[in-house]
Amino acid sequence: MTKPIVCFALLACAFGAHAADWRMDIFNPMTNELADDHGARVDDQGYVHLQAFNRPWAQADRYDTAHLYTFDANGQAPWMWGLTLARDGTSCGLAARGGQRLDCLSVDDGGGNRQPRLEMRRSGGGSPAWQAPLPGDVAVRGLAIDGAGGALVVATRDAAWQPSIVTMRFAADGTDAGQSSTPACPGFGQHIERSRFHMPTLDGGPVVLARACAGDFGDRTLSVDVFDTTLAQWSPRASRWLPPGESVERIEIGADGRVYAVLAHDGAPYDLIATDATLGHWRPVALPTPLGLPPQALLADAQRLVVIPDDADPIWPTPHSAFWYDLDNGGPYWLTIGTYPSLAGFEVRARALSADGRLLLLGDDATQPLPSEQLRFAGRSGDADILAALPLETYETRVGRGYLLAAPGGAAIVARTLRADLGDAIETGVRVNQYDLPPAP
């Protein structure tokens, strides 16, 4: 028998439940599989948006359609779910704001060519308000909802002599409002080695691009550019020449657009640098101890930065720890080292910062005889409490990537693809859980 779409709301299925805890299961014979990238997003109003690709039957070798699901902060579907054609589909992006969603889908045009397209859905309906094709020779790097239902797209276009950054605008009715292009790197002949894009979350906000570039003659740079969405032009900001022996190991951009970079040096510990609040200069960030390995993760919002050292670091020998910084206009200021002995044996799969600044962790407790996926949260004081256990039924297995998202108001969202062997059928579907965090101490 086919397992139906089931919603377990409120206290019915939550572990240590709070009033807004909920769970949604979405299984059907077509299969529902979250995209490996961009498959889940929560917006500023707490709406949860999912991209789930469908095969016509479990043994099919390609996707035919995609379900574009939206749930509100109470786990209810506020309007008709969207279904769209997606022949051999993959995701090229997902943006959401105020209940609206903008999906980018890359599909086979029937002739073996990939064709990316945009679909805008507004609050109140599942059908697209508009659709628009994108050039087939670009790789989409960022999406944003622009104004009242328009779109901003940032992409890269490869060229042997000078790769470029392409910005495309679409009006509220899907009309192409024009595009502009700028070199991908500051030096002629350079190519991007590592990069991050930060898209605006408010009307009129800037796009921030941070990238490490290298040329054929040893010229290597770490630089930041900003796209002014009002003037529709790029301008250079912080820039740094990379001397021989120095390389960029990691780049991250915080929620406020500030940029962080981990630098590697031949035979020396790793450094952390950051832009100031205006993105005009690079400044060193004092680490409380040298690091012999690059950190596992950097997470930042507008108020704080969290640096998570590698558990196997030979210089910093204390595993399961985090360096907590507060941010102001001058830069990140280290305040606390949190150590978490209770995380021994906990294999972290995903991390996020909650709205109130706590560290969210999704992973497996390897100390248990059977696989035990859990959601935990950690503060600066060294606590790492279990927020929820995420057990599977005996006929279920987890496949693909799991998403961990921080929702407004202090909630955590977990979205996973599961395979269910029901005896007479094998179905692949999506399970979404929301859990409220307890009040911060």
C-alpha positions in Angstrom: 0.0 0.0 0.0 1.3 3.4 -0.9 2.3 5.5 2.1 0.3 8.8 2.0 1.4 12.3 2.7 1.2 12.5 6.4 1.6 15.5 8.7 2.4 14.9 12.4 1.8 18.3 14.1 2.3 19.8 17.5 3.0 17.3 20.3 2.2 14.2 18.4 5.6 13.3 17.2 8.1 15.6 18.8 10.8 14.7 21.3 10.8 17.2 24.1 8.2 19.0 22.1 7.3 22.7 22.3 4.2 24.4 21.0 5.4 24.9 17.4 7.2 21.5 16.9 6.0 19.7 13.9 6.8 17.0 11.4 5.8 16.4 7.8 6.3 13.3 5.7 6.0 13.4 1.9 6.2 10.0 0.2 4.6 9.0 -3.1 5.2 6.5 -5.9 6.9 9.1 -8.1 9.6 9.6 -5.4 10.6 12.8 -3.8 14.3 13.5 -3.5 15.7 16.7 -2.1 18.2 18.4 -4.4 21.9 17.9 -3.3 22.3 21.7 -3.3 19.7 24.4 -2.7 17.1 21.8 -1.7 15.8 23.6 1.4 15.5 27.1 2.6 13.7 29.0 5.4 12.8 32.6 4.8 12.4 35.7 7.0 8.8 34.8 7.8 9.6 31.2 8.8 8.2 29.6 5.7 10.1 26.4 4.7 10.7 26.0 1.0 11.8 22.7 -0.5 12.9 21.5 -4.0 12.2 17.7 -4.4 12.8 16.0 -7.8 10.6 13.2 -8.9 11.1 10.0 -11.0 8.0 8.5 -12.6 8.8 5.3 -10.7 11.5 4.2 -8.3 13.6 2.4 -10.9 13.7 5.3 -13.4 17.1 6.7 -14.3 16.2 10.3 -14.7 13.9 12.9 -13.1 10.8 14.0 -15.0 9.2 16.6 -12.6 9.9 18.6 -9.5 7.6 19.3 -6.5 8.2 22.8 -5.0 6.8 22.5 -1.5 6.2 25.4 0.9 5.2 25.1 4.6 4.4 27.8 7.1 6.0 28.1 10.5 3.2 25.9 11.9 3.9 23.1 9.5 0.8 23.8 7.3 0.8 24.1 3.5 -0.6 27.6 3.1 -1.4 27.2 -0.6 -1.3 24.7 -3.5 2.1 23.0 -3.8 3.8 23.7 -7.1 4.6 20.9 -9.6 6.8 21.7 -12.6 8.3 19.8 -15.5 12.0 19.1 -14.9 13.4 16.7 -17.5 16.6 15.3 -16.1 16.4 18.2 -13.7 18.9 19.6 -11.2 18.7 22.7 -9.0 20.6 25.8 -9.8 19.4 27.9 -6.9 16.5 28.8 -4.5 15.7 32.2 -2.9 12.8 33.0 -0.7 11.4 36.0 1.2 8.1 36.8 2.8 6.5 33.6 1.6 7.6 34.2 -2.0 10.0 31.8 -3.6 12.3 32.0 -6.7 13.5 28.6 -8.1 16.2 28.0 -10.6 16.0 24.7 -12.4 18.4 23.3 -14.9 16.7 20.9 -17.3 17.2 19.0 -20.5 15.7 20.9 -23.4 15.0 17.7 -25.2 18.0 18.0 -27.4 20.6 17.0 -24.8 21.4 20.6 -23.9 21.0 22.1 -20.4 18.7 25.1 -20.1 18.4 26.9 -16.8 15.1 28.7 -16.1 13.6 30.8 -13.3 10.2 30.3 -11.7 8.7 32.8 -9.4 5.9 31.8 -7.0 4.1 34.3 -4.8 2.3 34.0 -1.5 -1.2 32.6 -2.1 -0.7 30.2 -5.0 1.4 27.3 -6.2 1.3 28.2 -9.9 4.3 30.3 -11.1 3.6 34.0 -11.4 6.2 34.0 -14.2 8.9 31.9 -15.8 12.0 33.1 -17.6 14.9 31.2 -19.4 18.5 32.0 -18.6 21.5 31.8 -21.0 22.8 28.2 -21.3 26.4 29.3 -21.0 26.3 30.6 -17.5 26.7 28.9 -14.1 24.3 30.5 -11.6 26.0 31.5 -8.4 23.3 33.4 -6.5 19.6 34.3 -6.6 17.6 37.0 -4.8 14.0 38.2 -4.9 14.3 41.8 -6.1 11.6 44.3 -5.3 7.9 43.3 -5.5 8.4 39.9 -7.3 11.4 40.7 -9.5 14.6 38.7 -9.5 18.3 39.3 -9.4 20.7 36.6 -10.7 24.5 36.5 -10.4 26.3 34.0 -12.6 29.8 33.2 -13.9 30.6 32.8 -17.6 33.8 31.1 -18.6 36.1 32.4 -21.4 39.6 31.4 -22.2 40.9 35.0 -22.1 38.8 36.6 -19.3 36.1 34.8 -17.3 33.3 37.2 -16.2 30.6 37.8 -13.6 27.2 38.3 -15.2 24.3 40.0 -13.3 20.8 39.7 -14.7 17.6 41.5 -13.6 14.0 40.5 -14.2 10.9 42.7 -13.5 7.9 41.7 -11.4 6.2 40.2 -14.5 9.3 38.2 -15.6 10.4 40.6 -18.2 14.2 40.6 -18.8 15.3 44.0 -17.4 18.9 43.7 -18.8 22.2 42.4 -17.7 25.7 43.6 -17.1 29.1 42.0 -17.0 32.4 42.5 -15.2 35.7 40.6 -15.2 35.6 37.7 -12.7 39.1 38.7 -11.3 40.9 42.0 -10.9 43.9 41.0 -13.0 43.8 40.2 -16.8 44.3 36.4 -17.4 43.4 35.5 -13.8 40.9 32.8 -12.9 38.9 32.2 -9.7 40.4 29.5 -7.4 38.0 30.0 -4.6 34.9 32.2 -4.1 31.8 33.1 -2.2 28.8 35.2 -3.2 26.4 36.8 -0.7 23.0 37.9 -2.1 20.9 40.7 -0.6 18.0 39.7 1.7 16.4 43.2 1.6 15.4 45.5 -1.3 18.4 47.6 -2.3 20.9 45.5 -0.5 24.3 44.8 -2.2 25.8 41.6 -3.7 29.1 40.8 -2.1 31.7 38.8 -4.0 34.9 37.5 -2.3 37.4 35.4 -4.3 40.9 34.3 -4.5 42.3 34.6 -8.0 45.5 33.3 -9.7 47.2 34.1 -13.0 49.7 32.3 -15.2 52.5 34.4 -14.1 52.2 33.9 -10.3 50.0 36.9 -9.6 47.5 35.9 -6.9 45.0 38.1 -5.1 42.3 37.9 -2.4 39.7 40.6 -3.1 36.2 41.7 -2.5 33.8 43.5 -4.9 30.3 44.9 -4.2 27.5 45.2 -6.7 25.2 48.2 -5.9 21.8 47.0 -6.9 20.5 50.6 -7.2 23.2 51.8 -9.5 23.6 48.4 -11.2 27.4 48.5 -11.0 30.3 46.7 -9.4 33.0 48.5 -7.3 36.2 47.0 -5.8 36.6 47.0 -2.1 39.2 45.2 0.1 42.1 43.7 -1.8 45.2 41.8 -0.7 48.1 40.5 -2.8 49.1 36.9 -1.9 52.9 36.5 -1.6 54.6 33.2 -2.6 53.8 30.4 0.0 50.5 32.0 1.1 47.2 30.6 -0.1 43.5 30.9 0.7 42.1 27.8 2.4 38.6 29.0 3.0 36.3 32.0 2.4 33.1 32.7 4.2 30.7 35.6 4.2 28.6 36.4 7.2 24.9 37.4 7.4 25.9 41.1 7.4 28.1 40.8 4.3 31.4 40.8 6.2 34.1 38.5 4.7 36.3 36.0 6.5 39.3 34.1 5.0 41.6 31.4 6.3 45.1 31.7 5.1 47.7 28.9 4.8 51.4 29.5 5.0 54.3 27.2 4.1 55.4 25.7 7.4 53.5 28.0 9.6 50.1 28.0 11.4 46.9 29.1 9.7 45.7 32.7 10.0 42.2 34.2 10.0 41.6 37.6 8.5 38.3 39.6 8.1 37.1 42.7 6.4 35.9 45.6 8.5 32.2 46.6 8.5 32.6 48.7 5.4 34.4 45.9 3.5 37.2 48.4 2.8 40.1 46.7 4.5 41.4 43.3 5.6 42.3 43.0 9.2 43.9 40.1 11.2 41.6 38.3 13.6 43.4 37.2 16.8 43.0 33.5 17.4 43.3 32.4 21.0 45.7 29.7 20.0 47.6 28.8 16.7 45.9 26.4 14.4 47.9 23.6 12.6 44.9 22.7 10.4 42.3 24.8 8.8 39.1 25.1 10.9 36.3 22.8 10.2 33.8 25.6 9.9 33.3 29.4 10.2 29.7 30.6 11.0 28.7 34.2 11.2 25.6 36.3 11.5 25.4 40.1 12.1 26.4 39.9 15.8 28.9 37.0 16.2 31.5 34.8 14.5 32.1 31.2 15.5 35.3 29.4 14.5 35.3 25.6 14.9 38.9 24.1 15.0 39.6 20.7 13.5 39.2 18.0 16.1 42.5 16.4 14.9 44.5 19.7 15.0 48.0 18.9 16.4 48.6 22.4 17.8 45.2 22.9 19.4 44.8 19.4 20.9 41.4 19.9 22.6 38.7 18.4 20.4 35.1 19.4 20.1 35.6 23.1 20.7 34.6 26.5 19.3 36.0 30.1 19.4 33.3 32.6 19.9 33.7 36.2 18.8 31.5 39.3 19.1 31.3 41.7 16.1 31.3 45.5 16.1 32.4 48.1 13.6 36.1 47.5 14.4 36.1 43.8 13.9 35.7 40.4 15.5 36.7 40.3 19.2 37.4 36.9 20.7 35.5 36.4 24.0 35.2 32.7 24.8 36.5 29.3 24.1 33.8 26.7 24.4 34.8 23.1 24.9 32.2 20.3 24.5 33.3 16.9 26.0 29.8 15.6 25.5 30.3 15.7 21.7 32.9 12.9 21.9 31.6 10.2 19.5 29.1 12.6 17.9 29.8 12.8 14.1 28.6 16.2 12.9 27.0 16.3 9.4 25.7 19.9 9.4 26.0 23.1 11.4 24.0 26.4 11.7 23.7 29.4 13.9 20.3 29.9 15.6 18.5 33.2 15.6 19.6 33.7 19.3 23.2 32.9 18.5 23.5 29.2 19.6 25.3 26.6 17.5 23.0 24.0 16.0 24.5 20.5 15.2 23.0 17.7 13.1 24.8 14.4 13.3 25.1 10.8 14.4 25.8 9.5 17.9 28.4 6.8 17.1 28.5 5.6 20.7 25.1 4.0 20.2 24.8 0.3 19.0 22.4 1.4 16.2 22.6 4.5 14.1 21.2 7.4 16.1 20.8 10.7 14.3 20.3 13.7 16.7 19.8 17.4 16.7 21.9 19.2 19.3 22.5 22.8 20.3 25.6 24.3 22.0 26.3 27.6 23.7 29.5 29.4 24.8 29.6 27.8 28.2 30.4 24.3 26.9 27.0 22.7 27.0 25.9 20.6 24.0 22.4 19.4 24.8 20.2 17.1 22.7 17.3 19.0 21.3 15.7 16.0 19.5 16.4 12.4 18.5 15.6 11.7 14.9 14.9 7.9 14.8 14.0 6.0 11.7 11.5 3.2 11.3 13.0 -0.2 10.7 12.0 -0.1 7.1 13.6 3.4 6.5 17.1 4.4 5.5 18.5 7.9 5.0 19.8 8.8 1.6 21.4 11.9 0.2 22.2 15.1 2.0 20.4 16.3 5.2 19.7 20.0 5.6 19.9 21.9 8.9 18.4 25.4 8.8 17.9 28.1 11.5 14.4 29.6 11.5 13.3 33.0 12.9 12.2 33.0 16.4 14.6 30.4 17.7 13.6 27.2 15.8 15.6 24.6 14.0 14.5 22.9 10.7 15.8 19.5 9.6 15.0 18.2 6.1 16.1 14.8 4.9 15.5 12.3 2.0 14.4 8.8 3.2 13.9 5.5 1.5 11.1 3.3 2.8 11.0 -0.4 2.0 7.3 -1.2 2.4 7.5 -4.8 1.2 5.3 -4.4 -1.8 6.9 -1.1 -2.8 10.0 1.0 -2.2 9.3 4.7 -1.9 11.6 7.6 -1.6 10.3 10.7 0.2 11.1 13.8 2.2 10.8 14.2 6.0 10.8 17.7 7.5 11.0 18.4 11.3 10.8 21.7 13.1 11.9 22.0 16.8 11.7 25.1 19.0 14.8 25.8 21.0 14.4 26.2 24.7 14.9 29.8 26.0 18.5 30.9 26.1 20.0 31.0 29.6 
